[in-house]
Amino acid sequence: VVSGLATAGAFLYSLKDVSAESRRDVIEGAGIAVVVLTIGGFFIHKAVRFFEEQDKMSLEDRQEDEDHHG
């Protein structure tokens, strides 16, 4: 939380010398970038979880096969 606030503060401070019209464009672009990165991170997280579960199921299946075939 502290890191996020510090980053946001530094970002806003860096806009102090930017004109109002340009500042709006920069903030909109940064907002869009944050949304896209958040969505991308969500999908990457879901993909990793999916593959971890597939690995777990595969290992369990292998273990059952070894138990049955001795």
HTML snippet that shows the backbone in 3Dmol.js (N, CA, C, O; Angstrom):
<script src="https://3Dmol.org/build/3Dmol-min.js"></script>
<div id="view" style="width:600px;height:400px;position:relative"></div>
<script>
const pdb = `
ATOM      1  N   VAL A   1       0.835  -1.191   0.000  1.00  0.00           N
ATOM      2  CA  VAL A   1       0.000   0.000   0.000  1.00  0.00           C
ATOM      3  C   VAL A   1       0.877   1.251   0.000  1.00  0.00           C
ATOM      4  O   VAL A   1       0.634   2.202  -0.744  1.00  0.00           O
ATOM      5  N   VAL A   2       1.914   1.226   0.863  1.00  0.00           N
ATOM      6  CA  VAL A   2       2.810   2.383   0.943  1.00  0.00           C
ATOM      7  C   VAL A   2       3.528   2.577  -0.385  1.00  0.00           C
ATOM      8  O   VAL A   2       3.660   3.702  -0.867  1.00  0.00           O
ATOM      9  N   SER A   3       3.987   1.488  -0.971  1.00  0.00           N
ATOM     10  CA  SER A   3       4.676   1.561  -2.265  1.00  0.00           C
ATOM     11  C   SER A   3       3.753   2.114  -3.347  1.00  0.00           C
ATOM     12  O   SER A   3       4.170   2.942  -4.156  1.00  0.00           O
ATOM     13  N   GLY A   4       2.515   1.664  -3.361  1.00  0.00           N
ATOM     14  CA  GLY A   4       1.539   2.160  -4.333  1.00  0.00           C
ATOM     15  C   GLY A   4       1.269   3.645  -4.167  1.00  0.00           C
ATOM     16  O   GLY A   4       1.194   4.382  -5.150  1.00  0.00           O
ATOM     17  N   LEU A   5       1.122   4.084  -2.924  1.00  0.00           N
ATOM     18  CA  LEU A   5       0.891   5.504  -2.662  1.00  0.00           C
ATOM     19  C   LEU A   5       2.110   6.341  -3.047  1.00  0.00           C
ATOM     20  O   LEU A   5       1.970   7.429  -3.605  1.00  0.00           O
ATOM     21  N   ALA A   6       3.299   5.834  -2.748  1.00  0.00           N
ATOM     22  CA  ALA A   6       4.516   6.555  -3.114  1.00  0.00           C
ATOM     23  C   ALA A   6       4.646   6.665  -4.627  1.00  0.00           C
ATOM     24  O   ALA A   6       5.045   7.708  -5.145  1.00  0.00           O
ATOM     25  N   THR A   7       4.312   5.600  -5.330  1.00  0.00           N
ATOM     26  CA  THR A   7       4.366   5.620  -6.796  1.00  0.00           C
ATOM     27  C   THR A   7       3.361   6.623  -7.356  1.00  0.00           C
ATOM     28  O   THR A   7       3.697   7.415  -8.236  1.00  0.00           O
ATOM     29  N   ALA A   8       2.137   6.591  -6.851  1.00  0.00           N
ATOM     30  CA  ALA A   8       1.115   7.527  -7.308  1.00  0.00           C
ATOM     31  C   ALA A   8       1.522   8.966  -6.998  1.00  0.00           C
ATOM     32  O   ALA A   8       1.323   9.857  -7.824  1.00  0.00           O
ATOM     33  N   GLY A   9       2.080   9.194  -5.833  1.00  0.00           N
ATOM     34  CA  GLY A   9       2.535  10.533  -5.465  1.00  0.00           C
ATOM     35  C   GLY A   9       3.646  11.023  -6.379  1.00  0.00           C
ATOM     36  O   GLY A   9       3.630  12.172  -6.820  1.00  0.00           O
ATOM     37  N   ALA A  10       4.612  10.155  -6.664  1.00  0.00           N
ATOM     38  CA  ALA A  10       5.705  10.529  -7.566  1.00  0.00           C
ATOM     39  C   ALA A  10       5.172  10.813  -8.965  1.00  0.00           C
ATOM     40  O   ALA A  10       5.622  11.747  -9.628  1.00  0.00           O
ATOM     41  N   PHE A  11       4.219  10.011  -9.411  1.00  0.00           N
ATOM     42  CA  PHE A  11       3.622  10.219 -10.738  1.00  0.00           C
ATOM     43  C   PHE A  11       2.919  11.572 -10.800  1.00  0.00           C
ATOM     44  O   PHE A  11       3.117  12.336 -11.745  1.00  0.00           O
ATOM     45  N   LEU A  12       2.105  11.865  -9.799  1.00  0.00           N
ATOM     46  CA  LEU A  12       1.381  13.138  -9.787  1.00  0.00           C
ATOM     47  C   LEU A  12       2.339  14.320  -9.654  1.00  0.00           C
ATOM     48  O   LEU A  12       2.126  15.356 -10.283  1.00  0.00           O
ATOM     49  N   TYR A  13       3.381  14.180  -8.851  1.00  0.00           N
ATOM     50  CA  TYR A  13       4.367  15.246  -8.696  1.00  0.00           C
ATOM     51  C   TYR A  13       5.086  15.514 -10.019  1.00  0.00           C
ATOM     52  O   TYR A  13       5.401  16.661 -10.336  1.00  0.00           O
ATOM     53  N   SER A  14       5.344  14.455 -10.788  1.00  0.00           N
ATOM     54  CA  SER A  14       6.038  14.634 -12.064  1.00  0.00           C
ATOM     55  C   SER A  14       5.181  15.390 -13.076  1.00  0.00           C
ATOM     56  O   SER A  14       5.706  15.886 -14.073  1.00  0.00           O
ATOM     57  N   LEU A  15       3.885  15.488 -12.843  1.00  0.00           N
ATOM     58  CA  LEU A  15       2.985  16.191 -13.759  1.00  0.00           C
ATOM     59  C   LEU A  15       2.844  17.681 -13.449  1.00  0.00           C
ATOM     60  O   LEU A  15       2.077  18.379 -14.113  1.00  0.00           O
ATOM     61  N   LYS A  16       3.571  18.173 -12.454  1.00  0.00           N
ATOM     62  CA  LYS A  16       3.389  19.557 -12.022  1.00  0.00           C
ATOM     63  C   LYS A  16       3.734  20.572 -13.104  1.00  0.00           C
ATOM     64  O   LYS A  16       3.141  21.650 -13.133  1.00  0.00           O
ATOM     65  N   ASP A  17       4.673  20.265 -13.995  1.00  0.00           N
ATOM     66  CA  ASP A  17       5.076  21.206 -15.046  1.00  0.00           C
ATOM     67  C   ASP A  17       4.396  20.941 -16.383  1.00  0.00           C
ATOM     68  O   ASP A  17       4.739  21.568 -17.385  1.00  0.00           O
ATOM     69  N   VAL A  18       3.441  20.022 -16.408  1.00  0.00           N
ATOM     70  CA  VAL A  18       2.752  19.663 -17.646  1.00  0.00           C
ATOM     71  C   VAL A  18       1.489  20.507 -17.762  1.00  0.00           C
ATOM     72  O   VAL A  18       0.812  20.757 -16.765  1.00  0.00           O
ATOM     73  N   SER A  19       1.172  20.946 -18.976  1.00  0.00           N
ATOM     74  CA  SER A  19      -0.031  21.761 -19.171  1.00  0.00           C
ATOM     75  C   SER A  19      -1.279  20.948 -18.820  1.00  0.00           C
ATOM     76  O   SER A  19      -1.252  19.717 -18.832  1.00  0.00           O
ATOM     77  N   ALA A  20      -2.361  21.642 -18.510  1.00  0.00           N
ATOM     78  CA  ALA A  20      -3.590  20.978 -18.067  1.00  0.00           C
ATOM     79  C   ALA A  20      -4.128  20.016 -19.119  1.00  0.00           C
ATOM     80  O   ALA A  20      -4.576  18.919 -18.785  1.00  0.00           O
ATOM     81  N   GLU A  21      -4.088  20.423 -20.397  1.00  0.00           N
ATOM     82  CA  GLU A  21      -4.594  19.559 -21.462  1.00  0.00           C
ATOM     83  C   GLU A  21      -3.728  18.307 -21.606  1.00  0.00           C
ATOM     84  O   GLU A  21      -4.246  17.198 -21.733  1.00  0.00           O
ATOM     85  N   SER A  22      -2.436  18.489 -21.584  1.00  0.00           N
ATOM     86  CA  SER A  22      -1.529  17.343 -21.693  1.00  0.00           C
ATOM     87  C   SER A  22      -1.615  16.453 -20.457  1.00  0.00           C
ATOM     88  O   SER A  22      -1.525  15.229 -20.552  1.00  0.00           O
ATOM     89  N   ARG A  23      -1.790  17.083 -19.304  1.00  0.00           N
ATOM     90  CA  ARG A  23      -1.886  16.321 -18.049  1.00  0.00           C
ATOM     91  C   ARG A  23      -3.063  15.353 -18.104  1.00  0.00           C
ATOM     92  O   ARG A  23      -2.960  14.206 -17.671  1.00  0.00           O
ATOM     93  N   ARG A  24      -4.181  15.833 -18.642  1.00  0.00           N
ATOM     94  CA  ARG A  24      -5.365  14.970 -18.757  1.00  0.00           C
ATOM     95  C   ARG A  24      -5.063  13.772 -19.650  1.00  0.00           C
ATOM     96  O   ARG A  24      -5.431  12.645 -19.320  1.00  0.00           O
ATOM     97  N   ASP A  25      -4.396  14.006 -20.776  1.00  0.00           N
ATOM     98  CA  ASP A  25      -4.040  12.921 -21.693  1.00  0.00           C
ATOM     99  C   ASP A  25      -3.106  11.908 -21.023  1.00  0.00           C
ATOM    100  O   ASP A  25      -3.270  10.697 -21.170  1.00  0.00           O
ATOM    101  N   VAL A  26      -2.133  12.428 -20.292  1.00  0.00           N
ATOM    102  CA  VAL A  26      -1.171  11.539 -19.614  1.00  0.00           C
ATOM    103  C   VAL A  26      -1.885  10.698 -18.563  1.00  0.00           C
ATOM    104  O   VAL A  26      -1.642   9.495 -18.462  1.00  0.00           O
ATOM    105  N   ILE A  27      -2.754  11.313 -17.789  1.00  0.00           N
ATOM    106  CA  ILE A  27      -3.470  10.578 -16.741  1.00  0.00           C
ATOM    107  C   ILE A  27      -4.400   9.532 -17.357  1.00  0.00           C
ATOM    108  O   ILE A  27      -4.491   8.413 -16.852  1.00  0.00           O
ATOM    109  N   GLU A  28      -5.090   9.889 -18.442  1.00  0.00           N
ATOM    110  CA  GLU A  28      -5.957   8.907 -19.115  1.00  0.00           C
ATOM    111  C   GLU A  28      -5.131   7.742 -19.643  1.00  0.00           C
ATOM    112  O   GLU A  28      -5.518   6.584 -19.487  1.00  0.00           O
ATOM    113  N   GLY A  29      -4.001   8.041 -20.265  1.00  0.00           N
ATOM    114  CA  GLY A  29      -3.138   6.982 -20.785  1.00  0.00           C
ATOM    115  C   GLY A  29      -2.609   6.078 -19.688  1.00  0.00           C
ATOM    116  O   GLY A  29      -2.567   4.857 -19.841  1.00  0.00           O
ATOM    117  N   ALA A  30      -2.208   6.685 -18.580  1.00  0.00           N
ATOM    118  CA  ALA A  30      -1.712   5.892 -17.453  1.00  0.00           C
ATOM    119  C   ALA A  30      -2.833   5.035 -16.875  1.00  0.00           C
ATOM    120  O   ALA A  30      -2.606   3.883 -16.507  1.00  0.00           O
ATOM    121  N   GLY A  31      -4.026   5.584 -16.794  1.00  0.00           N
ATOM    122  CA  GLY A  31      -5.165   4.815 -16.291  1.00  0.00           C
ATOM    123  C   GLY A  31      -5.473   3.621 -17.178  1.00  0.00           C
ATOM    124  O   GLY A  31      -5.723   2.518 -16.692  1.00  0.00           O
ATOM    125  N   ILE A  32      -5.453   3.855 -18.491  1.00  0.00           N
ATOM    126  CA  ILE A  32      -5.691   2.756 -19.429  1.00  0.00           C
ATOM    127  C   ILE A  32      -4.601   1.694 -19.290  1.00  0.00           C
ATOM    128  O   ILE A  32      -4.885   0.497 -19.310  1.00  0.00           O
ATOM    129  N   ALA A  33      -3.356   2.140 -19.150  1.00  0.00           N
ATOM    130  CA  ALA A  33      -2.250   1.196 -18.985  1.00  0.00           C
ATOM    131  C   ALA A  33      -2.421   0.349 -17.723  1.00  0.00           C
ATOM    132  O   ALA A  33      -2.170  -0.856 -17.737  1.00  0.00           O
ATOM    133  N   VAL A  34      -2.849   0.989 -16.636  1.00  0.00           N
ATOM    134  CA  VAL A  34      -3.059   0.248 -15.383  1.00  0.00           C
ATOM    135  C   VAL A  34      -4.165  -0.786 -15.556  1.00  0.00           C
ATOM    136  O   VAL A  34      -4.035  -1.915 -15.083  1.00  0.00           O
ATOM    137  N   VAL A  35      -5.241  -0.415 -16.221  1.00  0.00           N
ATOM    138  CA  VAL A  35      -6.344  -1.355 -16.445  1.00  0.00           C
ATOM    139  C   VAL A  35      -5.875  -2.540 -17.302  1.00  0.00           C
ATOM    140  O   VAL A  35      -6.158  -3.694 -16.979  1.00  0.00           O
ATOM    141  N   VAL A  36      -5.163  -2.249 -18.388  1.00  0.00           N
ATOM    142  CA  VAL A  36      -4.690  -3.318 -19.274  1.00  0.00           C
ATOM    143  C   VAL A  36      -3.725  -4.239 -18.530  1.00  0.00           C
ATOM    144  O   VAL A  36      -3.822  -5.460 -18.650  1.00  0.00           O
ATOM    145  N   LEU A  37      -2.796  -3.668 -17.764  1.00  0.00           N
ATOM    146  CA  LEU A  37      -1.849  -4.489 -17.011  1.00  0.00           C
ATOM    147  C   LEU A  37      -2.559  -5.313 -15.932  1.00  0.00           C
ATOM    148  O   LEU A  37      -2.182  -6.457 -15.679  1.00  0.00           O
ATOM    149  N   THR A  38      -3.577  -4.741 -15.302  1.00  0.00           N
ATOM    150  CA  THR A  38      -4.336  -5.479 -14.288  1.00  0.00           C
ATOM    151  C   THR A  38      -5.067  -6.668 -14.915  1.00  0.00           C
ATOM    152  O   THR A  38      -5.045  -7.774 -14.373  1.00  0.00           O
ATOM    153  N   ILE A  39      -5.707  -6.435 -16.048  1.00  0.00           N
ATOM    154  CA  ILE A  39      -6.409  -7.519 -16.742  1.00  0.00           C
ATOM    155  C   ILE A  39      -5.416  -8.588 -17.194  1.00  0.00           C
ATOM    156  O   ILE A  39      -5.672  -9.783 -17.047  1.00  0.00           O
ATOM    157  N   GLY A  40      -4.282  -8.151 -17.744  1.00  0.00           N
ATOM    158  CA  GLY A  40      -3.249  -9.105 -18.161  1.00  0.00           C
ATOM    159  C   GLY A  40      -2.736  -9.923 -16.988  1.00  0.00           C
ATOM    160  O   GLY A  40      -2.567 -11.137 -17.103  1.00  0.00           O
ATOM    161  N   GLY A  41      -2.486  -9.267 -15.863  1.00  0.00           N
ATOM    162  CA  GLY A  41      -2.028  -9.973 -14.666  1.00  0.00           C
ATOM    163  C   GLY A  41      -3.053 -10.971 -14.172  1.00  0.00           C
ATOM    164  O   GLY A  41      -2.701 -12.067 -13.735  1.00  0.00           O
ATOM    165  N   PHE A  42      -4.330 -10.593 -14.240  1.00  0.00           N
ATOM    166  CA  PHE A  42      -5.400 -11.499 -13.834  1.00  0.00           C
ATOM    167  C   PHE A  42      -5.402 -12.756 -14.699  1.00  0.00           C
ATOM    168  O   PHE A  42      -5.497 -13.870 -14.183  1.00  0.00           O
ATOM    169  N   PHE A  43      -5.296 -12.574 -16.025  1.00  0.00           N
ATOM    170  CA  PHE A  43      -5.303 -13.729 -16.920  1.00  0.00           C
ATOM    171  C   PHE A  43      -4.057 -14.594 -16.748  1.00  0.00           C
ATOM    172  O   PHE A  43      -4.141 -15.820 -16.823  1.00  0.00           O
ATOM    173  N   ILE A  44      -2.916 -13.977 -16.522  1.00  0.00           N
ATOM    174  CA  ILE A  44      -1.695 -14.750 -16.279  1.00  0.00           C
ATOM    175  C   ILE A  44      -1.842 -15.548 -14.989  1.00  0.00           C
ATOM    176  O   ILE A  44      -1.470 -16.720 -14.937  1.00  0.00           O
ATOM    177  N   HIS A  45      -2.382 -14.919 -13.950  1.00  0.00           N
ATOM    178  CA  HIS A  45      -2.604 -15.613 -12.678  1.00  0.00           C
ATOM    179  C   HIS A  45      -3.543 -16.813 -12.868  1.00  0.00           C
ATOM    180  O   HIS A  45      -3.292 -17.898 -12.343  1.00  0.00           O
ATOM    181  N   LYS A  46      -4.628 -16.601 -13.627  1.00  0.00           N
ATOM    182  CA  LYS A  46      -5.576 -17.695 -13.873  1.00  0.00           C
ATOM    183  C   LYS A  46      -4.904 -18.819 -14.658  1.00  0.00           C
ATOM    184  O   LYS A  46      -5.131 -19.993 -14.363  1.00  0.00           O
ATOM    185  N   ALA A  47      -4.083 -18.482 -15.648  1.00  0.00           N
ATOM    186  CA  ALA A  47      -3.403 -19.506 -16.449  1.00  0.00           C
ATOM    187  C   ALA A  47      -2.439 -20.303 -15.584  1.00  0.00           C
ATOM    188  O   ALA A  47      -2.375 -21.527 -15.703  1.00  0.00           O
ATOM    189  N   VAL A  48      -1.691 -19.636 -14.719  1.00  0.00           N
ATOM    190  CA  VAL A  48      -0.756 -20.331 -13.830  1.00  0.00           C
ATOM    191  C   VAL A  48      -1.516 -21.263 -12.902  1.00  0.00           C
ATOM    192  O   VAL A  48      -1.108 -22.408 -12.709  1.00  0.00           O
ATOM    193  N   ARG A  49      -2.611 -20.792 -12.326  1.00  0.00           N
ATOM    194  CA  ARG A  49      -3.420 -21.643 -11.440  1.00  0.00           C
ATOM    195  C   ARG A  49      -3.964 -22.852 -12.193  1.00  0.00           C
ATOM    196  O   ARG A  49      -3.975 -23.961 -11.659  1.00  0.00           O
ATOM    197  N   PHE A  50      -4.418 -22.645 -13.440  1.00  0.00           N
ATOM    198  CA  PHE A  50      -4.944 -23.735 -14.249  1.00  0.00           C
ATOM    199  C   PHE A  50      -3.873 -24.796 -14.473  1.00  0.00           C
ATOM    200  O   PHE A  50      -4.129 -25.986 -14.295  1.00  0.00           O
ATOM    201  N   PHE A  51      -2.673 -24.366 -14.862  1.00  0.00           N
ATOM    202  CA  PHE A  51      -1.607 -25.328 -15.133  1.00  0.00           C
ATOM    203  C   PHE A  51      -1.127 -26.013 -13.862  1.00  0.00           C
ATOM    204  O   PHE A  51      -0.749 -27.184 -13.904  1.00  0.00           O
ATOM    205  N   GLU A  52      -1.134 -25.311 -12.734  1.00  0.00           N
ATOM    206  CA  GLU A  52      -0.777 -25.946 -11.464  1.00  0.00           C
ATOM    207  C   GLU A  52      -1.780 -27.040 -11.118  1.00  0.00           C
ATOM    208  O   GLU A  52      -1.393 -28.119 -10.669  1.00  0.00           O
ATOM    209  N   GLU A  53      -3.065 -26.767 -11.324  1.00  0.00           N
ATOM    210  CA  GLU A  53      -4.082 -27.774 -11.032  1.00  0.00           C
ATOM    211  C   GLU A  53      -3.968 -28.954 -11.988  1.00  0.00           C
ATOM    212  O   GLU A  53      -4.162 -30.100 -11.583  1.00  0.00           O
ATOM    213  N   GLN A  54      -3.654 -28.683 -13.259  1.00  0.00           N
ATOM    214  CA  GLN A  54      -3.470 -29.767 -14.227  1.00  0.00           C
ATOM    215  C   GLN A  54      -2.288 -30.642 -13.808  1.00  0.00           C
ATOM    216  O   GLN A  54      -2.364 -31.868 -13.896  1.00  0.00           O
ATOM    217  N   ASP A  55      -1.200 -30.021 -13.353  1.00  0.00           N
ATOM    218  CA  ASP A  55      -0.045 -30.780 -12.879  1.00  0.00           C
ATOM    219  C   ASP A  55      -0.416 -31.641 -11.677  1.00  0.00           C
ATOM    220  O   ASP A  55      -0.030 -32.807 -11.593  1.00  0.00           O
ATOM    221  N   LYS A  56      -1.168 -31.057 -10.752  1.00  0.00           N
ATOM    222  CA  LYS A  56      -1.577 -31.784  -9.555  1.00  0.00           C
ATOM    223  C   LYS A  56      -2.437 -32.990  -9.934  1.00  0.00           C
ATOM    224  O   LYS A  56      -2.242 -34.082  -9.400  1.00  0.00           O
ATOM    225  N   MET A  57      -3.382 -32.797 -10.848  1.00  0.00           N
ATOM    226  CA  MET A  57      -4.241 -33.907 -11.279  1.00  0.00           C
ATOM    227  C   MET A  57      -3.421 -34.976 -11.995  1.00  0.00           C
ATOM    228  O   MET A  57      -3.652 -36.170 -11.807  1.00  0.00           O
ATOM    229  N   SER A  58      -2.477 -34.553 -12.804  1.00  0.00           N
ATOM    230  CA  SER A  58      -1.626 -35.495 -13.527  1.00  0.00           C
ATOM    231  C   SER A  58      -0.790 -36.328 -12.560  1.00  0.00           C
ATOM    232  O   SER A  58      -0.650 -37.538 -12.739  1.00  0.00           O
ATOM    233  N   LEU A  59      -0.239 -35.681 -11.540  1.00  0.00           N
ATOM    234  CA  LEU A  59       0.547 -36.411 -10.546  1.00  0.00           C
ATOM    235  C   LEU A  59      -0.324 -37.392  -9.767  1.00  0.00           C
ATOM    236  O   LEU A  59       0.101 -38.511  -9.478  1.00  0.00           O
ATOM    237  N   GLU A  60      -1.544 -36.971  -9.427  1.00  0.00           N
ATOM    238  CA  GLU A  60      -2.447 -37.868  -8.714  1.00  0.00           C
ATOM    239  C   GLU A  60      -2.815 -39.070  -9.579  1.00  0.00           C
ATOM    240  O   GLU A  60      -2.865 -40.195  -9.083  1.00  0.00           O
ATOM    241  N   ASP A  61      -3.072 -38.843 -10.869  1.00  0.00           N
ATOM    242  CA  ASP A  61      -3.380 -39.942 -11.785  1.00  0.00           C
ATOM    243  C   ASP A  61      -2.208 -40.898 -11.892  1.00  0.00           C
ATOM    244  O   ASP A  61      -2.387 -42.115 -11.880  1.00  0.00           O
ATOM    245  N   ARG A  62      -1.001 -40.344 -11.995  1.00  0.00           N
ATOM    246  CA  ARG A  62       0.200 -41.177 -12.091  1.00  0.00           C
ATOM    247  C   ARG A  62       0.382 -42.019 -10.834  1.00  0.00           C
ATOM    248  O   ARG A  62       0.748 -43.193 -10.897  1.00  0.00           O
ATOM    249  N   GLN A  63       0.114 -41.381  -9.675  1.00  0.00           N
ATOM    250  CA  GLN A  63       0.250 -42.094  -8.406  1.00  0.00           C
ATOM    251  C   GLN A  63      -0.768 -43.233  -8.327  1.00  0.00           C
ATOM    252  O   GLN A  63      -0.438 -44.323  -7.859  1.00  0.00           O
ATOM    253  N   GLU A  64      -2.009 -42.990  -8.783  1.00  0.00           N
ATOM    254  CA  GLU A  64      -3.017 -44.039  -8.772  1.00  0.00           C
ATOM    255  C   GLU A  64      -2.627 -45.182  -9.698  1.00  0.00           C
ATOM    256  O   GLU A  64      -2.815 -46.349  -9.353  1.00  0.00           O
ATOM    257  N   ASP A  65      -2.083 -44.860 -10.877  1.00  0.00           N
ATOM    258  CA  ASP A  65      -1.641 -45.900 -11.809  1.00  0.00           C
ATOM    259  C   ASP A  65      -0.545 -46.739 -11.200  1.00  0.00           C
ATOM    260  O   ASP A  65      -0.543 -47.959 -11.368  1.00  0.00           O
ATOM    261  N   GLU A  66       0.403 -46.113 -10.486  1.00  0.00           N
ATOM    262  CA  GLU A  66       1.482 -46.860  -9.857  1.00  0.00           C
ATOM    263  C   GLU A  66       0.944 -47.726  -8.746  1.00  0.00           C
ATOM    264  O   GLU A  66       1.423 -48.845  -8.565  1.00  0.00           O
ATOM    265  N   ASP A  67      -0.038 -47.253  -7.991  1.00  0.00           N
ATOM    266  CA  ASP A  67      -0.620 -48.029  -6.908  1.00  0.00           C
ATOM    267  C   ASP A  67      -1.362 -49.256  -7.431  1.00  0.00           C
ATOM    268  O   ASP A  67      -1.323 -50.321  -6.813  1.00  0.00           O
ATOM    269  N   HIS A  68      -2.045 -49.104  -8.583  1.00  0.00           N
ATOM    270  CA  HIS A  68      -2.812 -50.213  -9.144  1.00  0.00           C
ATOM    271  C   HIS A  68      -1.912 -51.214  -9.864  1.00  0.00           C
ATOM    272  O   HIS A  68      -2.193 -52.413  -9.856  1.00  0.00           O
ATOM    273  N   HIS A  69      -0.857 -50.748 -10.471  1.00  0.00           N
ATOM    274  CA  HIS A  69       0.032 -51.621 -11.245  1.00  0.00           C
ATOM    275  C   HIS A  69       1.244 -52.063 -10.439  1.00  0.00           C
ATOM    276  O   HIS A  69       2.070 -52.835 -10.926  1.00  0.00           O
ATOM    277  N   GLY A  70       1.350 -51.596  -9.257  1.00  0.00           N
ATOM    278  CA  GLY A  70       2.315 -52.037  -8.310  1.00  0.00           C
ATOM    279  C   GLY A  70       3.693 -51.755  -8.478  1.00  0.00           C
ATOM    280  O   GLY A  70       4.509 -52.148  -7.645  1.00  0.00           O
TER     281      GLY A  70
END
`;
const viewer = $3Dmol.createViewer("view");
viewer.addModel(pdb, "pdb");
viewer.setStyle({}, {cartoon: {color: "spectrum"}});
viewer.zoomTo();
viewer.render();
</script>
